[in-house]
Amino acid sequence: MKTITVNLTPAPSERSYPIHIGSGILSQPQFISRHLTQQRVAIVSNATVAPLYMGRLRASLGAQGVTSVPIILPDGEEYKNWQTLNCIFDALLTNRCERSTAVLALGGGVVGDLTGFAAASYLRGVPFIQIPTTLLAQVDSSVGGKTGINHPLGKNMIGAFYQPRAVLADIETLNTLPDRELHAGIAEIIKYGLIRDPVFLEWIEANMQGLLARDAVILVEAIERSCANKAEVVAADERESGMRALLNLGHTFGHAIENAMGYGVWLHGEAVAAGTMLAANLSHRMGMISRTDVKRIRDLFVQAKLPVIAPNLGAETYLRLMGLDKKVEAGKLRFVLLKRIGEAEVRGDVPSSLLIKTLAECTANA
């Protein structure tokens, strides 16, 4: 068992919370019950995860006298919308859930984002706990309090910052994760090495085969080091007014890909991988990293079985969709670029000519 604390400022803060990482956590209800003020919870999951883990979680809680209301959503990024969010509200209201009724998110990033937004909004705020069951959610989306839904015009454009009481990452849930989902999660792990932790990047390169083989020891270390990186960033910039934006490496391009292709066609991690290659290419054109660095990044994504060529949407479509990015300021596109391997910065001075050349080169064979 590994535990990391997200220390939110000003310290000490009652909003700070633990991230527990290990095997068999679903069967250890004390990690949940210690955060409850009422012996009743609602558990939000989806039609894929619930048959695998809902029963175990409910039985574990029930053994400690905690009753639970199951809320099952359809599975898929395409359901991360107002209609699905309202299904959660319907269930909470129908079951007379109160302000002290904790809401648990059992699933991947979509479930976590929907549940967190529902918890932030229901009765103007109820406690919630993240129980991520995908690698991507365990290393990224469950940590930091970003919640929300997609809009037809843009990904994650409607939501709230709302921190969980705890994050419980049980690596046993990764045993049932499809390979494609596992690979998508590795994209976010690589991101931490690229933007702020070059030593971790070297570790990822040395241990990629273990990650792909789901070696438990390697998975725990990868999740722990990823969460430690994110916890430090979130503690320093909870509401993304500065350095937290660096966590969006590849996301400006990636969100455009997800939107244009139709939510759920490309997995988030796949779009981030292709988007990171676009960002790396653009960083090179801006004179920030070498062509050798770009190749190193490409080789790592290829090793992780992730796409390195973005879909050819056309420059006009990319520019239109990226114009809806949350980092846009005064109508100007801003990109997370790499100053060097292990250090990133947000740049708003990218010449349109270089951006067009990057889109042409990195989508030419799509």
FENQUI-V921221 format. One line per field, one symbol per residue. ss: DSSP state (a for helix, b for strand, c for the rest). burial: b if it has 24 or more other C-alpha atoms within 12 Angstrom, else e. A space follows every 10 residues. Layout:
# FENQUI-V921221
ss = ???
burial = ???
This chain:
# FENQUI-V921221
ss = cbbbbbcccc ccccccbbbb bbccaaacca aaaccccccb bbbbbbccca aaaaaaaaaa aaccccbbbb bbbcccaaac caaaaaaaaa aaaacccccc cbbbbbbcaa aaaaaaaaaa aaaacccbbb bbccaaaaaa accccbbbbb bccbbbbbbb bccccbbbbb aaaaaaccaa aaaaaaaaaa aaaaaacaaa aaaaaaaaaa aacccaaaaa aaaaaaaaaa aaaaaacccc ccaaaaaacc aaaaaaaaaa acbccbcaaa aaaaaaaaaa aaaaaccccc aaaaaaaaaa aaaccccccc ccccaaaaaa aaccccccbc cbccbbbbbb ccbbbbbccc caaaaaaaaa aaaccc
burial = ebbbbbbbee eeeebbbbbb bbebbbbbbe bbbebbeebb bbbbbbebbb eebbebbbeb bbeeebbbbb bbbbbbbbbb beebbbbbbe bbeeeebbbe bbbbbbbbbb bbbbbbbbbb bbeebbbbbb bbbbbbbbbb bbbbbbbbbb bbbbbbbbbb bbbbbbbbbb bbbbbebeeb bbbbbbbbbb bbbbbbbbeb bebbbebbee bbebebeebb bbbbbbbbbb bbbbbebbee eebbbbbbbb bbbbbbbbbb bbbbebbbbb bbbbbbbbbb bbbbbbebbe eebbebbbeb bbbbbbbbbb bbbbbeebbb bbbbbbbeee eebbbbbbbb bbbbbbbeeb eeeebbebbb bbbeee
